[in-house]
Amino acid sequence: MFDFYEDDNDQSYQLYLPEGAAVPAKAAGRKWSLKRHVVDPGYYQRKRIDEQGYFMCKVHPDSVDWDEL
């Protein structure tokens, strides 16, 4: 299970963490709100979470693509 967060000031910034994990230092400059729990965030997102403990991205305005941060 994973936690899904969005930035309070710009919802195009998204963060996925293992359930109950602290927000990483790289993301600490933003105000995050927990939006929901996610069972499977996707293959690439899970891979990055396994590697670095989180997945953070900025979603493009068309909501089709994103850039990893």
PDB file with one MODEL, atoms N, CA, C and O in Angstrom:
MODEL        1
ATOM      1  N   MET A   1       0.846  -1.179   0.000  1.00  0.00           N
ATOM      2  CA  MET A   1       0.000   0.000   0.000  1.00  0.00           C
ATOM      3  C   MET A   1       0.893   1.244   0.000  1.00  0.00           C
ATOM      4  O   MET A   1       1.953   1.256   0.626  1.00  0.00           O
ATOM      5  N   PHE A   2       0.463   2.266  -0.693  1.00  0.00           N
ATOM      6  CA  PHE A   2       1.229   3.499  -0.831  1.00  0.00           C
ATOM      7  C   PHE A   2       0.346   4.691  -0.499  1.00  0.00           C
ATOM      8  O   PHE A   2      -0.877   4.626  -0.622  1.00  0.00           O
ATOM      9  N   ASP A   3       0.979   5.781  -0.075  1.00  0.00           N
ATOM     10  CA  ASP A   3       0.277   7.046   0.154  1.00  0.00           C
ATOM     11  C   ASP A   3       0.500   7.944  -1.058  1.00  0.00           C
ATOM     12  O   ASP A   3       1.608   8.018  -1.590  1.00  0.00           O
ATOM     13  N   PHE A   4      -0.563   8.625  -1.491  1.00  0.00           N
ATOM     14  CA  PHE A   4      -0.500   9.539  -2.626  1.00  0.00           C
ATOM     15  C   PHE A   4      -0.759  10.945  -2.115  1.00  0.00           C
ATOM     16  O   PHE A   4      -1.790  11.210  -1.497  1.00  0.00           O
ATOM     17  N   TYR A   5       0.187  11.851  -2.377  1.00  0.00           N
ATOM     18  CA  TYR A   5       0.092  13.244  -1.933  1.00  0.00           C
ATOM     19  C   TYR A   5       0.061  14.178  -3.134  1.00  0.00           C
ATOM     20  O   TYR A   5       0.594  13.867  -4.199  1.00  0.00           O
ATOM     21  N   GLU A   6      -0.579  15.335  -2.938  1.00  0.00           N
ATOM     22  CA  GLU A   6      -0.513  16.432  -3.904  1.00  0.00           C
ATOM     23  C   GLU A   6      -0.071  17.686  -3.162  1.00  0.00           C
ATOM     24  O   GLU A   6      -0.373  17.870  -1.983  1.00  0.00           O
ATOM     25  N   ASP A   7       0.655  18.547  -3.883  1.00  0.00           N
ATOM     26  CA  ASP A   7       1.088  19.826  -3.333  1.00  0.00           C
ATOM     27  C   ASP A   7      -0.144  20.714  -3.151  1.00  0.00           C
ATOM     28  O   ASP A   7      -0.973  20.821  -4.055  1.00  0.00           O
ATOM     29  N   ASP A   8      -0.263  21.343  -1.999  1.00  0.00           N
ATOM     30  CA  ASP A   8      -1.417  22.208  -1.730  1.00  0.00           C
ATOM     31  C   ASP A   8      -1.464  23.428  -2.642  1.00  0.00           C
ATOM     32  O   ASP A   8      -2.550  23.910  -2.965  1.00  0.00           O
ATOM     33  N   ASN A   9      -0.316  23.933  -3.061  1.00  0.00           N
ATOM     34  CA  ASN A   9      -0.267  25.145  -3.875  1.00  0.00           C
ATOM     35  C   ASN A   9      -0.292  24.875  -5.372  1.00  0.00           C
ATOM     36  O   ASN A   9      -0.661  25.755  -6.151  1.00  0.00           O
ATOM     37  N   ASP A  10       0.089  23.688  -5.781  1.00  0.00           N
ATOM     38  CA  ASP A  10       0.123  23.334  -7.203  1.00  0.00           C
ATOM     39  C   ASP A  10      -0.125  21.828  -7.317  1.00  0.00           C
ATOM     40  O   ASP A  10       0.794  21.031  -7.132  1.00  0.00           O
ATOM     41  N   GLN A  11      -1.354  21.445  -7.618  1.00  0.00           N
ATOM     42  CA  GLN A  11      -1.734  20.037  -7.623  1.00  0.00           C
ATOM     43  C   GLN A  11      -1.072  19.225  -8.738  1.00  0.00           C
ATOM     44  O   GLN A  11      -1.245  18.008  -8.799  1.00  0.00           O
ATOM     45  N   SER A  12      -0.323  19.881  -9.613  1.00  0.00           N
ATOM     46  CA  SER A  12       0.394  19.121 -10.642  1.00  0.00           C
ATOM     47  C   SER A  12       1.625  18.423 -10.043  1.00  0.00           C
ATOM     48  O   SER A  12       2.191  17.531 -10.675  1.00  0.00           O
ATOM     49  N   TYR A  13       2.040  18.814  -8.846  1.00  0.00           N
ATOM     50  CA  TYR A  13       3.133  18.130  -8.156  1.00  0.00           C
ATOM     51  C   TYR A  13       2.555  16.992  -7.331  1.00  0.00           C
ATOM     52  O   TYR A  13       1.682  17.202  -6.488  1.00  0.00           O
ATOM     53  N   GLN A  14       3.052  15.779  -7.583  1.00  0.00           N
ATOM     54  CA  GLN A  14       2.536  14.592  -6.915  1.00  0.00           C
ATOM     55  C   GLN A  14       3.668  13.791  -6.295  1.00  0.00           C
ATOM     56  O   GLN A  14       4.801  13.804  -6.777  1.00  0.00           O
ATOM     57  N   LEU A  15       3.336  13.091  -5.214  1.00  0.00           N
ATOM     58  CA  LEU A  15       4.334  12.334  -4.466  1.00  0.00           C
ATOM     59  C   LEU A  15       3.718  11.010  -4.030  1.00  0.00           C
ATOM     60  O   LEU A  15       2.614  10.977  -3.486  1.00  0.00           O
ATOM     61  N   TYR A  16       4.437   9.923  -4.272  1.00  0.00           N
ATOM     62  CA  TYR A  16       4.030   8.589  -3.824  1.00  0.00           C
ATOM     63  C   TYR A  16       5.068   8.085  -2.830  1.00  0.00           C
ATOM     64  O   TYR A  16       6.271   8.157  -3.081  1.00  0.00           O
ATOM     65  N   LEU A  17       4.588   7.574  -1.695  1.00  0.00           N
ATOM     66  CA  LEU A  17       5.455   7.048  -0.648  1.00  0.00           C
ATOM     67  C   LEU A  17       4.904   5.723  -0.155  1.00  0.00           C
ATOM     68  O   LEU A  17       3.705   5.471  -0.269  1.00  0.00           O
ATOM     69  N   PRO A  18       5.770   4.866   0.397  1.00  0.00           N
ATOM     70  CA  PRO A  18       5.233   3.691   1.084  1.00  0.00           C
ATOM     71  C   PRO A  18       4.322   4.178   2.215  1.00  0.00           C
ATOM     72  O   PRO A  18       4.592   5.209   2.832  1.00  0.00           O
ATOM     73  N   GLU A  19       3.282   3.461   2.477  1.00  0.00           N
ATOM     74  CA  GLU A  19       2.303   3.871   3.488  1.00  0.00           C
ATOM     75  C   GLU A  19       2.996   4.192   4.810  1.00  0.00           C
ATOM     76  O   GLU A  19       3.753   3.377   5.337  1.00  0.00           O
ATOM     77  N   GLY A  20       2.731   5.390   5.342  1.00  0.00           N
ATOM     78  CA  GLY A  20       3.255   5.807   6.628  1.00  0.00           C
ATOM     79  C   GLY A  20       4.657   6.386   6.600  1.00  0.00           C
ATOM     80  O   GLY A  20       5.157   6.815   7.639  1.00  0.00           O
ATOM     81  N   ALA A  21       5.314   6.413   5.436  1.00  0.00           N
ATOM     82  CA  ALA A  21       6.681   6.942   5.335  1.00  0.00           C
ATOM     83  C   ALA A  21       6.682   8.467   5.438  1.00  0.00           C
ATOM     84  O   ALA A  21       5.711   9.129   5.071  1.00  0.00           O
ATOM     85  N   ALA A  22       7.779   9.005   5.941  1.00  0.00           N
ATOM     86  CA  ALA A  22       7.928  10.455   6.040  1.00  0.00           C
ATOM     87  C   ALA A  22       8.240  11.048   4.668  1.00  0.00           C
ATOM     88  O   ALA A  22       8.831  10.387   3.815  1.00  0.00           O
ATOM     89  N   VAL A  23       7.838  12.295   4.468  1.00  0.00           N
ATOM     90  CA  VAL A  23       8.133  13.004   3.225  1.00  0.00           C
ATOM     91  C   VAL A  23       9.649  13.196   3.142  1.00  0.00           C
ATOM     92  O   VAL A  23      10.261  13.642   4.112  1.00  0.00           O
ATOM     93  N   PRO A  24      10.269  12.864   1.993  1.00  0.00           N
ATOM     94  CA  PRO A  24      11.729  12.990   1.875  1.00  0.00           C
ATOM     95  C   PRO A  24      12.174  14.450   1.897  1.00  0.00           C
ATOM     96  O   PRO A  24      11.400  15.354   1.584  1.00  0.00           O
ATOM     97  N   ALA A  25      13.434  14.664   2.274  1.00  0.00           N
ATOM     98  CA  ALA A  25      13.986  16.015   2.369  1.00  0.00           C
ATOM     99  C   ALA A  25      13.855  16.779   1.051  1.00  0.00           C
ATOM    100  O   ALA A  25      13.620  17.987   1.059  1.00  0.00           O
ATOM    101  N   LYS A  26      14.006  16.088  -0.078  1.00  0.00           N
ATOM    102  CA  LYS A  26      13.909  16.732  -1.391  1.00  0.00           C
ATOM    103  C   LYS A  26      12.545  17.395  -1.591  1.00  0.00           C
ATOM    104  O   LYS A  26      12.434  18.383  -2.317  1.00  0.00           O
ATOM    105  N   ALA A  27      11.520  16.857  -0.954  1.00  0.00           N
ATOM    106  CA  ALA A  27      10.158  17.366  -1.123  1.00  0.00           C
ATOM    107  C   ALA A  27       9.701  18.229   0.050  1.00  0.00           C
ATOM    108  O   ALA A  27       8.570  18.714   0.050  1.00  0.00           O
ATOM    109  N   ALA A  28      10.546  18.427   1.029  1.00  0.00           N
ATOM    110  CA  ALA A  28      10.136  19.103   2.270  1.00  0.00           C
ATOM    111  C   ALA A  28       9.784  20.572   2.081  1.00  0.00           C
ATOM    112  O   ALA A  28       9.099  21.142   2.930  1.00  0.00           O
ATOM    113  N   GLY A  29      10.223  21.199   1.006  1.00  0.00           N
ATOM    114  CA  GLY A  29       9.925  22.613   0.779  1.00  0.00           C
ATOM    115  C   GLY A  29       8.500  22.886   0.324  1.00  0.00           C
ATOM    116  O   GLY A  29       8.111  24.046   0.190  1.00  0.00           O
ATOM    117  N   ARG A  30       7.733  21.866   0.088  1.00  0.00           N
ATOM    118  CA  ARG A  30       6.338  22.013  -0.362  1.00  0.00           C
ATOM    119  C   ARG A  30       5.395  21.573   0.745  1.00  0.00           C
ATOM    120  O   ARG A  30       5.776  20.814   1.637  1.00  0.00           O
ATOM    121  N   LYS A  31       4.165  22.054   0.679  1.00  0.00           N
ATOM    122  CA  LYS A  31       3.140  21.625   1.647  1.00  0.00           C
ATOM    123  C   LYS A  31       2.304  20.546   0.968  1.00  0.00           C
ATOM    124  O   LYS A  31       1.569  20.823   0.020  1.00  0.00           O
ATOM    125  N   TRP A  32       2.422  19.317   1.459  1.00  0.00           N
ATOM    126  CA  TRP A  32       1.757  18.162   0.858  1.00  0.00           C
ATOM    127  C   TRP A  32       0.527  17.772   1.646  1.00  0.00           C
ATOM    128  O   TRP A  32       0.521  17.848   2.874  1.00  0.00           O
ATOM    129  N   SER A  33      -0.515  17.354   0.946  1.00  0.00           N
ATOM    130  CA  SER A  33      -1.721  16.816   1.571  1.00  0.00           C
ATOM    131  C   SER A  33      -1.959  15.397   1.072  1.00  0.00           C
ATOM    132  O   SER A  33      -1.935  15.130  -0.129  1.00  0.00           O
ATOM    133  N   LEU A  34      -2.186  14.505   2.013  1.00  0.00           N
ATOM    134  CA  LEU A  34      -2.509  13.124   1.667  1.00  0.00           C
ATOM    135  C   LEU A  34      -3.869  13.101   0.994  1.00  0.00           C
ATOM    136  O   LEU A  34      -4.853  13.593   1.546  1.00  0.00           O
ATOM    137  N   LYS A  35      -3.921  12.531  -0.196  1.00  0.00           N
ATOM    138  CA  LYS A  35      -5.177  12.482  -0.953  1.00  0.00           C
ATOM    139  C   LYS A  35      -5.855  11.122  -0.837  1.00  0.00           C
ATOM    140  O   LYS A  35      -7.075  11.039  -0.696  1.00  0.00           O
ATOM    141  N   ARG A  36      -5.061  10.061  -0.898  1.00  0.00           N
ATOM    142  CA  ARG A  36      -5.661   8.730  -0.801  1.00  0.00           C
ATOM    143  C   ARG A  36      -4.559   7.688  -0.656  1.00  0.00           C
ATOM    144  O   ARG A  36      -3.374   7.982  -0.811  1.00  0.00           O
ATOM    145  N   HIS A  37      -4.977   6.475  -0.357  1.00  0.00           N
ATOM    146  CA  HIS A  37      -4.073   5.335  -0.325  1.00  0.00           C
ATOM    147  C   HIS A  37      -4.195   4.621  -1.660  1.00  0.00           C
ATOM    148  O   HIS A  37      -5.293   4.484  -2.199  1.00  0.00           O
ATOM    149  N   VAL A  38      -3.072   4.167  -2.189  1.00  0.00           N
ATOM    150  CA  VAL A  38      -3.023   3.548  -3.504  1.00  0.00           C
ATOM    151  C   VAL A  38      -2.460   2.142  -3.346  1.00  0.00           C
ATOM    152  O   VAL A  38      -1.432   1.949  -2.697  1.00  0.00           O
ATOM    153  N   VAL A  39      -3.128   1.166  -3.937  1.00  0.00           N
ATOM    154  CA  VAL A  39      -2.649  -0.211  -3.876  1.00  0.00           C
ATOM    155  C   VAL A  39      -1.482  -0.399  -4.840  1.00  0.00           C
ATOM    156  O   VAL A  39      -0.481  -1.015  -4.475  1.00  0.00           O
ATOM    157  N   ASP A  40      -1.589   0.118  -6.060  1.00  0.00           N
ATOM    158  CA  ASP A  40      -0.550  -0.061  -7.070  1.00  0.00           C
ATOM    159  C   ASP A  40      -0.375   1.234  -7.865  1.00  0.00           C
ATOM    160  O   ASP A  40      -1.189   1.525  -8.741  1.00  0.00           O
ATOM    161  N   PRO A  41       0.666   2.016  -7.579  1.00  0.00           N
ATOM    162  CA  PRO A  41       0.840   3.283  -8.294  1.00  0.00           C
ATOM    163  C   PRO A  41       1.315   3.118  -9.734  1.00  0.00           C
ATOM    164  O   PRO A  41       1.285   4.080 -10.502  1.00  0.00           O
ATOM    165  N   GLY A  42       1.748   1.928 -10.111  1.00  0.00           N
ATOM    166  CA  GLY A  42       2.246   1.683 -11.466  1.00  0.00           C
ATOM    167  C   GLY A  42       3.652   1.113 -11.412  1.00  0.00           C
ATOM    168  O   GLY A  42       4.369   1.290 -10.427  1.00  0.00           O
ATOM    169  N   TYR A  43       4.039   0.430 -12.476  1.00  0.00           N
ATOM    170  CA  TYR A  43       5.334  -0.257 -12.500  1.00  0.00           C
ATOM    171  C   TYR A  43       6.498   0.706 -12.285  1.00  0.00           C
ATOM    172  O   TYR A  43       7.320   0.494 -11.393  1.00  0.00           O
ATOM    173  N   TYR A  44       6.573   1.763 -13.095  1.00  0.00           N
ATOM    174  CA  TYR A  44       7.701   2.689 -13.006  1.00  0.00           C
ATOM    175  C   TYR A  44       7.754   3.361 -11.634  1.00  0.00           C
ATOM    176  O   TYR A  44       8.828   3.487 -11.045  1.00  0.00           O
ATOM    177  N   GLN A  45       6.608   3.788 -11.130  1.00  0.00           N
ATOM    178  CA  GLN A  45       6.560   4.440  -9.826  1.00  0.00           C
ATOM    179  C   GLN A  45       7.028   3.487  -8.725  1.00  0.00           C
ATOM    180  O   GLN A  45       7.793   3.884  -7.846  1.00  0.00           O
ATOM    181  N   ARG A  46       6.575   2.241  -8.768  1.00  0.00           N
ATOM    182  CA  ARG A  46       7.001   1.249  -7.764  1.00  0.00           C
ATOM    183  C   ARG A  46       8.503   1.015  -7.829  1.00  0.00           C
ATOM    184  O   ARG A  46       9.165   0.895  -6.798  1.00  0.00           O
ATOM    185  N   LYS A  47       9.041   0.952  -9.050  1.00  0.00           N
ATOM    186  CA  LYS A  47      10.477   0.749  -9.231  1.00  0.00           C
ATOM    187  C   LYS A  47      11.269   1.885  -8.584  1.00  0.00           C
ATOM    188  O   LYS A  47      12.249   1.630  -7.883  1.00  0.00           O
ATOM    189  N   ARG A  48      10.860   3.127  -8.809  1.00  0.00           N
ATOM    190  CA  ARG A  48      11.547   4.283  -8.217  1.00  0.00           C
ATOM    191  C   ARG A  48      11.389   4.298  -6.696  1.00  0.00           C
ATOM    192  O   ARG A  48      12.328   4.650  -5.982  1.00  0.00           O
ATOM    193  N   ILE A  49      10.218   3.922  -6.199  1.00  0.00           N
ATOM    194  CA  ILE A  49      10.009   3.858  -4.749  1.00  0.00           C
ATOM    195  C   ILE A  49      10.946   2.820  -4.144  1.00  0.00           C
ATOM    196  O   ILE A  49      11.522   3.049  -3.080  1.00  0.00           O
ATOM    197  N   ASP A  50      11.103   1.681  -4.815  1.00  0.00           N
ATOM    198  CA  ASP A  50      12.030   0.648  -4.337  1.00  0.00           C
ATOM    199  C   ASP A  50      13.471   1.159  -4.332  1.00  0.00           C
ATOM    200  O   ASP A  50      14.242   0.827  -3.431  1.00  0.00           O
ATOM    201  N   GLU A  51      13.837   1.960  -5.327  1.00  0.00           N
ATOM    202  CA  GLU A  51      15.209   2.450  -5.461  1.00  0.00           C
ATOM    203  C   GLU A  51      15.532   3.596  -4.506  1.00  0.00           C
ATOM    204  O   GLU A  51      16.597   3.606  -3.888  1.00  0.00           O
ATOM    205  N   GLN A  52      14.614   4.565  -4.382  1.00  0.00           N
ATOM    206  CA  GLN A  52      14.943   5.772  -3.623  1.00  0.00           C
ATOM    207  C   GLN A  52      13.978   6.073  -2.479  1.00  0.00           C
ATOM    208  O   GLN A  52      14.168   7.052  -1.757  1.00  0.00           O
ATOM    209  N   GLY A  53      12.961   5.257  -2.307  1.00  0.00           N
ATOM    210  CA  GLY A  53      12.048   5.436  -1.179  1.00  0.00           C
ATOM    211  C   GLY A  53      10.842   6.302  -1.458  1.00  0.00           C
ATOM    212  O   GLY A  53       9.974   6.435  -0.596  1.00  0.00           O
ATOM    213  N   TYR A  54      10.761   6.903  -2.649  1.00  0.00           N
ATOM    214  CA  TYR A  54       9.630   7.753  -3.024  1.00  0.00           C
ATOM    215  C   TYR A  54       9.617   7.930  -4.534  1.00  0.00           C
ATOM    216  O   TYR A  54      10.587   7.606  -5.218  1.00  0.00           O
ATOM    217  N   PHE A  55       8.500   8.451  -5.045  1.00  0.00           N
ATOM    218  CA  PHE A  55       8.400   8.861  -6.441  1.00  0.00           C
ATOM    219  C   PHE A  55       7.718  10.212  -6.449  1.00  0.00           C
ATOM    220  O   PHE A  55       6.613  10.354  -5.925  1.00  0.00           O
ATOM    221  N   MET A  56       8.372  11.216  -7.045  1.00  0.00           N
ATOM    222  CA  MET A  56       7.807  12.557  -7.118  1.00  0.00           C
ATOM    223  C   MET A  56       7.818  12.999  -8.573  1.00  0.00           C
ATOM    224  O   MET A  56       8.788  12.767  -9.295  1.00  0.00           O
ATOM    225  N   CYS A  57       6.719  13.646  -9.005  1.00  0.00           N
ATOM    226  CA  CYS A  57       6.635  14.097 -10.385  1.00  0.00           C
ATOM    227  C   CYS A  57       5.792  15.356 -10.502  1.00  0.00           C
ATOM    228  O   CYS A  57       5.081  15.739  -9.573  1.00  0.00           O
ATOM    229  N   LYS A  58       5.887  15.987 -11.660  1.00  0.00           N
ATOM    230  CA  LYS A  58       5.022  17.112 -12.025  1.00  0.00           C
ATOM    231  C   LYS A  58       4.231  16.657 -13.237  1.00  0.00           C
ATOM    232  O   LYS A  58       4.805  16.305 -14.268  1.00  0.00           O
ATOM    233  N   VAL A  59       2.927  16.665 -13.112  1.00  0.00           N
ATOM    234  CA  VAL A  59       2.030  16.219 -14.182  1.00  0.00           C
ATOM    235  C   VAL A  59       1.818  17.372 -15.167  1.00  0.00           C
ATOM    236  O   VAL A  59       1.592  18.512 -14.761  1.00  0.00           O
ATOM    237  N   HIS A  60       1.892  17.063 -16.455  1.00  0.00           N
ATOM    238  CA  HIS A  60       1.666  18.077 -17.492  1.00  0.00           C
ATOM    239  C   HIS A  60       0.208  18.541 -17.453  1.00  0.00           C
ATOM    240  O   HIS A  60      -0.661  17.807 -16.982  1.00  0.00           O
ATOM    241  N   PRO A  61      -0.066  19.748 -17.941  1.00  0.00           N
ATOM    242  CA  PRO A  61      -1.437  20.280 -17.913  1.00  0.00           C
ATOM    243  C   PRO A  61      -2.472  19.379 -18.578  1.00  0.00           C
ATOM    244  O   PRO A  61      -3.637  19.384 -18.180  1.00  0.00           O
ATOM    245  N   ASP A  62      -2.067  18.605 -19.587  1.00  0.00           N
ATOM    246  CA  ASP A  62      -3.024  17.719 -20.263  1.00  0.00           C
ATOM    247  C   ASP A  62      -3.293  16.444 -19.462  1.00  0.00           C
ATOM    248  O   ASP A  62      -4.123  15.628 -19.863  1.00  0.00           O
ATOM    249  N   SER A  63      -2.593  16.265 -18.327  1.00  0.00           N
ATOM    250  CA  SER A  63      -2.749  15.106 -17.413  1.00  0.00           C
ATOM    251  C   SER A  63      -2.417  13.779 -18.062  1.00  0.00           C
ATOM    252  O   SER A  63      -2.783  12.728 -17.535  1.00  0.00           O
ATOM    253  N   VAL A  64      -1.730  13.801 -19.200  1.00  0.00           N
ATOM    254  CA  VAL A  64      -1.392  12.573 -19.895  1.00  0.00           C
ATOM    255  C   VAL A  64       0.034  12.138 -19.566  1.00  0.00           C
ATOM    256  O   VAL A  64       0.312  10.941 -19.487  1.00  0.00           O
ATOM    257  N   ASP A  65       0.919  13.076 -19.378  1.00  0.00           N
ATOM    258  CA  ASP A  65       2.322  12.759 -19.165  1.00  0.00           C
ATOM    259  C   ASP A  65       2.834  13.497 -17.939  1.00  0.00           C
ATOM    260  O   ASP A  65       2.161  14.386 -17.417  1.00  0.00           O
ATOM    261  N   TRP A  66       4.035  13.125 -17.477  1.00  0.00           N
ATOM    262  CA  TRP A  66       4.617  13.742 -16.296  1.00  0.00           C
ATOM    263  C   TRP A  66       6.132  13.771 -16.435  1.00  0.00           C
ATOM    264  O   TRP A  66       6.708  13.051 -17.251  1.00  0.00           O
ATOM    265  N   ASP A  67       6.770  14.616 -15.622  1.00  0.00           N
ATOM    266  CA  ASP A  67       8.219  14.682 -15.532  1.00  0.00           C
ATOM    267  C   ASP A  67       8.611  14.292 -14.118  1.00  0.00           C
ATOM    268  O   ASP A  67       8.093  14.843 -13.147  1.00  0.00           O
ATOM    269  N   GLU A  68       9.527  13.341 -14.008  1.00  0.00           N
ATOM    270  CA  GLU A  68       9.997  12.937 -12.697  1.00  0.00           C
ATOM    271  C   GLU A  68      10.873  14.029 -12.106  1.00  0.00           C
ATOM    272  O   GLU A  68      11.666  14.652 -12.813  1.00  0.00           O
ATOM    273  N   LEU A  69      10.727  14.254 -10.819  1.00  0.00           N
ATOM    274  CA  LEU A  69      11.534  15.283 -10.132  1.00  0.00           C
ATOM    275  C   LEU A  69      12.527  14.621  -9.203  1.00  0.00           C
ATOM    276  O   LEU A  69      13.298  15.308  -8.533  1.00  0.00           O
TER     277      LEU A  69
ENDMDL
END
